[in-house]
Amino acid sequence: MPIDNFFRGFTGAIEICITFPTEYVKTQLQLSERSAKPRYTGIFDCVAKTVRGHGVKGLYRGLSPLLVGAVPKVGVRFGTFEQLKLKAVDENGSLSGVNRLMCGLGAGVMEAIIAVTPMETIKTKFINDQQSAQPKFKGFFHGVREIIRTQGIRGTYQGLIPTMMKQGSNQAMRFFVMETLKDWYRGGDPNKPVNKAIVGGFGAMAGAVSVFGNNPLDVVKTRLQGLEAHKYKGTWDCLVKIMTKEGPLAFYKGVVPRLSRVCLDVAITFMVYDTFMELFNKVWIT
């Protein structure tokens, strides 16, 4: 793997460690179906019950699959985008709005197939398992082994279609917003540096756009990757059942913790990546 992709993956691991509790809460809220007595009444109730029952470490249940997948996920994402961008730029090195969307879409779909679907499926099952009266996953390797033993490799690839749709739309929106804002800031000068704080701000804005744009896909993905996925026949069946039984607002469960995590995620990823690459370029030149 090229050294720049390693730095991208390391960047991803840093942001995951910082923001994972919000990912945990988001997943628990999305797994919670509508009922007379819901498991959690909201974000703070979820945090309080988790800490009371499992300690602070309970908020990090499911972290290990995301750490294992951090390098391939972010490496595939940025690597694919840069390769597609090289083929799509015009003679001036500029990328049109449509091509920004398409390059981001391609990057998102590729990362979903290679890295995101298995790590998200395992993460969701680990988090879901913690709710059980008798949790059966004792750790990362034991959990993965049990999933494969009982469900086969297919058990680590549940929700592939909504994951591809989610990641594709994620990166299409994020790269489009990020590249557009950077071009606007540079005022037509591609060599003008962008301050790290501004990069972070642009990243947060790009992340927010993607959250509000595709949270329904995220909810469907989470339901199909949980331990109760057998209730649904597929992506469309899951979507219809959520709509008919829980209403349209159910598609925005977990949106607040997801918003906080994704904004930090995208901001940190681009800021830390830019910093690593500047340092790497100085050392390499030296």
CORDAHU-V848136 format. One record per residue. N is the residue number from 0. RES is the residue in three letters. SS is DSSP state (a for helix, b for strand, c for the rest). PSI is psi in degrees with one decimal (999 if undefined). OMEGA is omega in whole degrees, 0 to 359 (* if undefined). Layout:
n=N res=RES ss=SS psi=PSI omega=OMEGA
n=N res=RES ss=SS psi=PSI omega=OMEGA
This chain:
n=0 res=MET ss=c psi=130.4 omega=179
n=1 res=PRO ss=c psi=149.8 omega=184
n=2 res=ILE ss=a psi=-33.5 omega=181
n=3 res=ASP ss=a psi=-33.1 omega=177
n=4 res=ASN ss=a psi=-33.0 omega=175
n=5 res=PHE ss=a psi=-43.2 omega=179
n=6 res=PHE ss=a psi=-39.2 omega=178
n=7 res=ARG ss=a psi=-43.7 omega=179
n=8 res=GLY ss=a psi=-39.9 omega=178
n=9 res=PHE ss=a psi=-38.3 omega=175
n=10 res=THR ss=a psi=-44.0 omega=179
n=11 res=GLY ss=a psi=-39.5 omega=180
n=12 res=ALA ss=a psi=-38.5 omega=178
n=13 res=ILE ss=a psi=-48.4 omega=183
n=14 res=GLU ss=a psi=-32.5 omega=179
n=15 res=ILE ss=a psi=-45.6 omega=180
n=16 res=CYS ss=a psi=-36.1 omega=181
n=17 res=ILE ss=a psi=-39.8 omega=192
n=18 res=THR ss=a psi=1.4 omega=188
n=19 res=PHE ss=a psi=-38.8 omega=180
n=20 res=PRO ss=a psi=-33.6 omega=177
n=21 res=THR ss=a psi=-32.8 omega=175
n=22 res=GLU ss=a psi=-40.1 omega=178
n=23 res=TYR ss=a psi=-49.7 omega=181
n=24 res=VAL ss=a psi=-43.6 omega=178
n=25 res=LYS ss=a psi=-46.2 omega=182
n=26 res=THR ss=a psi=-42.2 omega=178
n=27 res=GLN ss=a psi=-42.0 omega=180
n=28 res=LEU ss=a psi=-36.8 omega=180
n=29 res=GLN ss=a psi=-29.5 omega=178
n=30 res=LEU ss=a psi=-21.7 omega=183
n=31 res=SER ss=c psi=113.7 omega=179
n=32 res=GLU ss=c psi=159.4 omega=181
n=33 res=ARG ss=c psi=131.6 omega=178
n=34 res=SER ss=c psi=169.5 omega=180
n=35 res=ALA ss=c psi=-33.7 omega=179
n=36 res=LYS ss=c psi=83.6 omega=181
n=37 res=PRO ss=c psi=150.9 omega=181
n=38 res=ARG ss=c psi=-39.8 omega=180
n=39 res=TYR ss=c psi=140.2 omega=179
n=40 res=THR ss=c psi=-10.3 omega=180
n=41 res=GLY ss=c psi=-171.0 omega=185
n=42 res=ILE ss=a psi=-52.1 omega=185
n=43 res=PHE ss=a psi=-32.8 omega=176
n=44 res=ASP ss=a psi=-39.8 omega=178
n=45 res=CYS ss=a psi=-45.6 omega=179
n=46 res=VAL ss=a psi=-46.8 omega=183
n=47 res=ALA ss=a psi=-45.6 omega=181
n=48 res=LYS ss=a psi=-36.5 omega=179
n=49 res=THR ss=a psi=-46.9 omega=181
n=50 res=VAL ss=a psi=-40.0 omega=180
n=51 res=ARG ss=a psi=-37.4 omega=183
n=52 res=GLY ss=a psi=-28.8 omega=187
n=53 res=HIS ss=a psi=0.5 omega=184
n=54 res=GLY ss=c psi=176.8 omega=181
n=55 res=VAL ss=a psi=-33.0 omega=180
n=56 res=LYS ss=a psi=-20.9 omega=177
n=57 res=GLY ss=a psi=-26.8 omega=179
n=58 res=LEU ss=a psi=-9.3 omega=179
n=59 res=TYR ss=a psi=14.4 omega=176
n=60 res=ARG ss=c psi=125.6 omega=182
n=61 res=GLY ss=c psi=3.7 omega=180
n=62 res=LEU ss=a psi=-39.9 omega=187
n=63 res=SER ss=a psi=-42.6 omega=178
n=64 res=PRO ss=a psi=-35.6 omega=181
n=65 res=LEU ss=a psi=-34.9 omega=177
n=66 res=LEU ss=a psi=-41.8 omega=179
n=67 res=VAL ss=a psi=-37.5 omega=183
n=68 res=GLY ss=a psi=0.2 omega=186
n=69 res=ALA ss=a psi=-48.0 omega=183
n=70 res=VAL ss=a psi=-51.7 omega=179
n=71 res=PRO ss=a psi=-37.1 omega=182
n=72 res=LYS ss=a psi=-57.1 omega=184
n=73 res=VAL ss=a psi=-34.5 omega=178
n=74 res=GLY ss=a psi=-45.7 omega=179
n=75 res=VAL ss=a psi=-41.6 omega=182
n=76 res=ARG ss=a psi=-57.7 omega=183
n=77 res=PHE ss=a psi=-37.8 omega=179
n=78 res=GLY ss=a psi=-45.3 omega=179
n=79 res=THR ss=a psi=-43.0 omega=181
n=80 res=PHE ss=a psi=-45.0 omega=182
n=81 res=GLU ss=a psi=-38.6 omega=179
n=82 res=GLN ss=a psi=-43.6 omega=178
n=83 res=LEU ss=a psi=-37.6 omega=180
n=84 res=LYS ss=a psi=-41.0 omega=179
n=85 res=LEU ss=a psi=-34.9 omega=181
n=86 res=LYS ss=a psi=-18.0 omega=187
n=87 res=ALA ss=a psi=-12.8 omega=183
n=88 res=VAL ss=c psi=154.6 omega=178
n=89 res=ASP ss=c psi=-172.1 omega=183
n=90 res=GLU ss=c psi=-19.4 omega=179
n=91 res=ASN ss=c psi=2.7 omega=181
n=92 res=GLY ss=c psi=13.3 omega=181
n=93 res=SER ss=c psi=153.5 omega=180
n=94 res=LEU ss=c psi=123.4 omega=180
n=95 res=SER ss=c psi=163.9 omega=180
n=96 res=GLY ss=a psi=-44.7 omega=180
n=97 res=VAL ss=a psi=-42.5 omega=180
n=98 res=ASN ss=a psi=-30.7 omega=174
n=99 res=ARG ss=a psi=-45.0 omega=178
n=100 res=LEU ss=a psi=-44.8 omega=184
n=101 res=MET ss=a psi=-38.5 omega=178
n=102 res=CYS ss=a psi=-41.5 omega=177
n=103 res=GLY ss=a psi=-41.1 omega=178
n=104 res=LEU ss=a psi=-46.5 omega=179
n=105 res=GLY ss=a psi=-40.4 omega=179
n=106 res=ALA ss=a psi=-41.7 omega=181
n=107 res=GLY ss=a psi=-42.6 omega=179
n=108 res=VAL ss=a psi=-41.1 omega=181
n=109 res=MET ss=a psi=-43.3 omega=180
n=110 res=GLU ss=a psi=-30.3 omega=178
n=111 res=ALA ss=a psi=-43.1 omega=183
n=112 res=ILE ss=a psi=-44.2 omega=188
n=113 res=ILE ss=a psi=-39.7 omega=189
n=114 res=ALA ss=a psi=-43.2 omega=192
n=115 res=VAL ss=a psi=-43.9 omega=184
n=116 res=THR ss=a psi=-51.5 omega=179
n=117 res=PRO ss=a psi=-41.3 omega=182
n=118 res=MET ss=a psi=-34.8 omega=178
n=119 res=GLU ss=a psi=-37.6 omega=179
n=120 res=THR ss=a psi=-46.9 omega=180
n=121 res=ILE ss=a psi=-43.3 omega=178
n=122 res=LYS ss=a psi=-47.9 omega=183
n=123 res=THR ss=a psi=-41.4 omega=179
n=124 res=LYS ss=a psi=-38.9 omega=179
n=125 res=PHE ss=a psi=-45.3 omega=180
n=126 res=ILE ss=a psi=-44.1 omega=179
n=127 res=ASN ss=a psi=-39.0 omega=182
n=128 res=ASP ss=a psi=-31.7 omega=181
n=129 res=GLN ss=a psi=-22.8 omega=178
n=130 res=GLN ss=a psi=-22.3 omega=187
n=131 res=SER ss=c psi=152.4 omega=178
n=132 res=ALA ss=c psi=-35.3 omega=178
n=133 res=GLN ss=c psi=85.3 omega=180
n=134 res=PRO ss=c psi=137.1 omega=185
n=135 res=LYS ss=c psi=-12.0 omega=180
n=136 res=PHE ss=c psi=118.0 omega=186
n=137 res=LYS ss=c psi=-9.1 omega=181
n=138 res=GLY ss=c psi=179.6 omega=184
n=139 res=PHE ss=a psi=-55.5 omega=185
n=140 res=PHE ss=a psi=-39.7 omega=178
n=141 res=HIS ss=a psi=-43.2 omega=180
n=142 res=GLY ss=a psi=-45.9 omega=179
n=143 res=VAL ss=a psi=-42.6 omega=180
n=144 res=ARG ss=a psi=-40.9 omega=180
n=145 res=GLU ss=a psi=-40.0 omega=179
n=146 res=ILE ss=a psi=-47.0 omega=181
n=147 res=ILE ss=a psi=-37.2 omega=180
n=148 res=ARG ss=a psi=-40.7 omega=184
n=149 res=THR ss=a psi=-27.0 omega=185
n=150 res=GLN ss=a psi=-7.0 omega=184
n=151 res=GLY ss=c psi=-178.4 omega=179
n=152 res=ILE ss=a psi=-31.3 omega=179
n=153 res=ARG ss=a psi=-28.3 omega=179
n=154 res=GLY ss=a psi=-18.2 omega=177
n=155 res=THR ss=a psi=0.7 omega=181
n=156 res=TYR ss=c psi=33.0 omega=178
n=157 res=GLN ss=c psi=146.5 omega=179
n=158 res=GLY ss=c psi=27.4 omega=183
n=159 res=LEU ss=a psi=-45.7 omega=183
n=160 res=ILE ss=a psi=-53.7 omega=178
n=161 res=PRO ss=a psi=-28.3 omega=178
n=162 res=THR ss=a psi=-41.6 omega=176
n=163 res=MET ss=a psi=-42.0 omega=179
n=164 res=MET ss=a psi=-41.8 omega=181
n=165 res=LYS ss=a psi=-51.1 omega=182
n=166 res=GLN ss=a psi=-38.1 omega=178
n=167 res=GLY ss=a psi=-48.2 omega=179
n=168 res=SER ss=a psi=-35.2 omega=176
n=169 res=ASN ss=a psi=-58.4 omega=186
n=170 res=GLN ss=a psi=-29.9 omega=175
n=171 res=ALA ss=a psi=-48.2 omega=181
n=172 res=MET ss=a psi=-44.1 omega=185
n=173 res=ARG ss=a psi=-47.7 omega=180
n=174 res=PHE ss=a psi=-36.0 omega=178
n=175 res=PHE ss=a psi=-50.2 omega=181
n=176 res=VAL ss=a psi=-44.6 omega=183
n=177 res=MET ss=a psi=-50.1 omega=182
n=178 res=GLU ss=a psi=-38.2 omega=180
n=179 res=THR ss=a psi=-44.1 omega=180
n=180 res=LEU ss=a psi=-37.4 omega=177
n=181 res=LYS ss=a psi=-43.4 omega=178
n=182 res=ASP ss=a psi=-41.5 omega=179
n=183 res=TRP ss=a psi=-43.7 omega=182
n=184 res=TYR ss=a psi=-39.1 omega=182
n=185 res=ARG ss=a psi=-15.8 omega=177
n=186 res=GLY ss=c psi=35.3 omega=178
n=187 res=GLY ss=c psi=-4.7 omega=179
n=188 res=ASP ss=c psi=100.9 omega=184
n=189 res=PRO ss=c psi=-15.8 omega=181
n=190 res=ASN ss=c psi=-3.9 omega=180
n=191 res=LYS ss=c psi=124.4 omega=180
n=192 res=PRO ss=c psi=149.8 omega=178
n=193 res=VAL ss=c psi=122.2 omega=180
n=194 res=ASN ss=c psi=142.8 omega=184
n=195 res=LYS ss=a psi=-38.6 omega=179
n=196 res=ALA ss=a psi=-36.9 omega=179
n=197 res=ILE ss=a psi=-39.0 omega=176
n=198 res=VAL ss=a psi=-44.3 omega=179
n=199 res=GLY ss=a psi=-41.8 omega=179
n=200 res=GLY ss=a psi=-42.7 omega=177
n=201 res=PHE ss=a psi=-39.8 omega=179
n=202 res=GLY ss=a psi=-42.8 omega=179
n=203 res=ALA ss=a psi=-41.1 omega=178
n=204 res=MET ss=a psi=-42.1 omega=179
n=205 res=ALA ss=a psi=-40.1 omega=179
n=206 res=GLY ss=a psi=-41.9 omega=180
n=207 res=ALA ss=a psi=-41.2 omega=178
n=208 res=VAL ss=a psi=-43.7 omega=182
n=209 res=SER ss=a psi=-35.7 omega=180
n=210 res=VAL ss=a psi=-51.3 omega=181
n=211 res=PHE ss=a psi=-24.7 omega=181
n=212 res=GLY ss=a psi=-30.3 omega=185
n=213 res=ASN ss=a psi=23.8 omega=178
n=214 res=ASN ss=a psi=-35.8 omega=176
n=215 res=PRO ss=a psi=-39.6 omega=178
n=216 res=LEU ss=a psi=-35.4 omega=180
n=217 res=ASP ss=a psi=-39.9 omega=178
n=218 res=VAL ss=a psi=-46.5 omega=179
n=219 res=VAL ss=a psi=-44.7 omega=179
n=220 res=LYS ss=a psi=-46.6 omega=181
n=221 res=THR ss=a psi=-43.0 omega=180
n=222 res=ARG ss=a psi=-39.5 omega=182
n=223 res=LEU ss=a psi=-15.8 omega=181
n=224 res=GLN ss=a psi=-5.5 omega=181
n=225 res=GLY ss=c psi=179.1 omega=181
n=226 res=LEU ss=c psi=-14.9 omega=179
n=227 res=GLU ss=c psi=22.4 omega=183
n=228 res=ALA ss=a psi=-21.4 omega=182
n=229 res=HIS ss=a psi=-13.9 omega=179
n=230 res=LYS ss=a psi=-19.2 omega=186
n=231 res=TYR ss=c psi=142.0 omega=180
n=232 res=LYS ss=c psi=-17.6 omega=181
n=233 res=GLY ss=c psi=-170.9 omega=184
n=234 res=THR ss=a psi=-51.3 omega=184
n=235 res=TRP ss=a psi=-41.8 omega=180
n=236 res=ASP ss=a psi=-40.6 omega=178
n=237 res=CYS ss=a psi=-46.4 omega=181
n=238 res=LEU ss=a psi=-45.6 omega=181
n=239 res=VAL ss=a psi=-43.2 omega=182
n=240 res=LYS ss=a psi=-38.8 omega=178
n=241 res=ILE ss=a psi=-44.4 omega=181
n=242 res=MET ss=a psi=-47.2 omega=185
n=243 res=THR ss=a psi=-35.7 omega=185
n=244 res=LYS ss=a psi=-27.9 omega=186
n=245 res=GLU ss=a psi=-14.9 omega=178
n=246 res=GLY ss=c psi=166.6 omega=185
n=247 res=PRO ss=a psi=-28.4 omega=181
n=248 res=LEU ss=a psi=-21.6 omega=179
n=249 res=ALA ss=a psi=-24.5 omega=180
n=250 res=PHE ss=a psi=-7.3 omega=178
n=251 res=TYR ss=a psi=23.6 omega=172
n=252 res=LYS ss=c psi=139.5 omega=178
n=253 res=GLY ss=c psi=10.5 omega=185
n=254 res=VAL ss=a psi=-34.2 omega=182
n=255 res=VAL ss=a psi=-52.4 omega=176
n=256 res=PRO ss=a psi=-34.3 omega=178
n=257 res=ARG ss=a psi=-40.0 omega=179
n=258 res=LEU ss=a psi=-46.0 omega=181
n=259 res=SER ss=a psi=-40.0 omega=181
n=260 res=ARG ss=a psi=-47.0 omega=185
n=261 res=VAL ss=a psi=-41.0 omega=179
n=262 res=CYS ss=a psi=-44.7 omega=176
n=263 res=LEU ss=a psi=-41.8 omega=180
n=264 res=ASP ss=a psi=-58.3 omega=185
n=265 res=VAL ss=a psi=-40.5 omega=179
n=266 res=ALA ss=a psi=-50.2 omega=182
n=267 res=ILE ss=a psi=-42.9 omega=182
n=268 res=THR ss=a psi=-49.1 omega=181
n=269 res=PHE ss=a psi=-37.8 omega=180
n=270 res=MET ss=a psi=-50.0 omega=182
n=271 res=VAL ss=a psi=-39.4 omega=179
n=272 res=TYR ss=a psi=-46.2 omega=179
n=273 res=ASP ss=a psi=-40.4 omega=180
n=274 res=THR ss=a psi=-45.4 omega=179
n=275 res=PHE ss=a psi=-43.9 omega=184
n=276 res=MET ss=a psi=-35.8 omega=176
n=277 res=GLU ss=a psi=-45.0 omega=179
n=278 res=LEU ss=a psi=-44.2 omega=180
n=279 res=PHE ss=a psi=-44.0 omega=181
n=280 res=ASN ss=a psi=-37.2 omega=178
n=281 res=LYS ss=a psi=-46.4 omega=180
n=282 res=VAL ss=a psi=-41.7 omega=182
n=283 res=TRP ss=a psi=-41.2 omega=180
n=284 res=ILE ss=a psi=-40.0 omega=180
n=285 res=THR ss=c psi=999 omega=*
